Amino acid sequence: MDELYKRNDEARLNAWSLTVKRNLWTAFIGQADFWKFMGQDNIPGVVDYPEHYYSRGDVLVSPVTYGDVSRVAQEAMACGCPVVSWDTDPHGENYPYKMAKGFDIMDMADKIEEAYNEVLDDREAVAKKCRKIAETYWDINEEARSIVQILRKIVSDQ
């Protein structure tokens, strides 16, 4: 991590939605020696300004454990922001940029560092790879149909 910090001392880990499993994330940040990178915790205003979700985001950590991958991860990848996730999805529906061994904090730290180094070396190539993954696995038309179907069901049930 020191080498990353030397290359870019502006790097920050801006974390939000870490209230679930806070002890795990505190241990992760400590063991991975990410303290010097810590930016804001639970970034204020992010909900009010969704256009800021991925602005200047170098890497998104999306620690889904199983099941449907989060739309946040899908959107980040579609925007060219690499996603790092656990390899614990038994359904095979998780397609991040990098996958860390399940619940292995040091491997997660390594994957974050690898992704960040790749972004520093060639941001455009990383963004293109992320976009290609998103287009391959998450068809925007199918996603839209799925959301409309869910919303129609909710409305009809009321």
SULTAJO-V267289 format. One record per residue. N is the residue number from 1. RES is the residue in one small letter. OMEGA is omega as a letter, one per 20 degrees, with the letter a starting at -180 (none if undefined). Layout:
n;res;omega
N;RES;OMEGA
N;RES;OMEGA
This chain:
n;res;omega
1;m;r
2;d;r
3;e;r
4;l;a
5;y;r
6;k;a
7;r;a
8;n;a
9;d;r
10;e;a
11;a;r
12;r;r
13;l;r
14;n;a
15;a;r
16;w;a
17;s;r
18;l;a
19;t;r
20;v;a
21;k;a
22;r;a
23;n;r
24;l;a
25;w;r
26;t;r
27;a;r
28;f;a
29;i;r
30;g;a
31;q;r
32;a;a
33;d;a
34;f;a
35;w;a
36;k;r
37;f;a
38;m;r
39;g;a
40;q;r
41;d;a
42;n;a
43;i;r
44;p;r
45;g;a
46;v;r
47;v;a
48;d;a
49;y;a
50;p;r
51;e;r
52;h;a
53;y;a
54;y;a
55;s;a
56;r;r
57;g;r
58;d;a
59;v;r
60;l;r
61;v;a
62;s;a
63;p;r
64;v;a
65;t;r
66;y;r
67;g;a
68;d;r
69;v;a
70;s;r
71;r;r
72;v;r
73;a;r
74;q;a
75;e;r
76;a;a
77;m;r
78;a;r
79;c;r
80;g;r
81;c;a
82;p;a
83;v;r
84;v;a
85;s;r
86;w;r
87;d;a
88;t;a
89;d;a
90;p;a
91;h;r
92;g;a
93;e;a
94;n;a
95;y;a
96;p;r
97;y;r
98;k;r
99;m;r
100;a;r
101;k;a
102;g;r
103;f;r
104;d;a
105;i;a
106;m;r
107;d;r
108;m;r
109;a;r
110;d;a
111;k;r
112;i;r
113;e;r
114;e;a
115;a;a
116;y;r
117;n;r
118;e;r
119;v;r
120;l;a
121;d;a
122;d;a
123;r;a
124;e;r
125;a;r
126;v;a
127;a;r
128;k;r
129;k;r
130;c;a
131;r;r
132;k;r
133;i;a
134;a;a
135;e;a
136;t;a
137;y;a
138;w;r
139;d;a
140;i;r
141;n;r
142;e;r
143;e;r
144;a;r
145;r;a
146;s;a
147;i;r
148;v;r
149;q;r
150;i;a
151;l;r
152;r;r
153;k;r
154;i;a
155;v;a
156;s;r
157;d;a
158;q;none
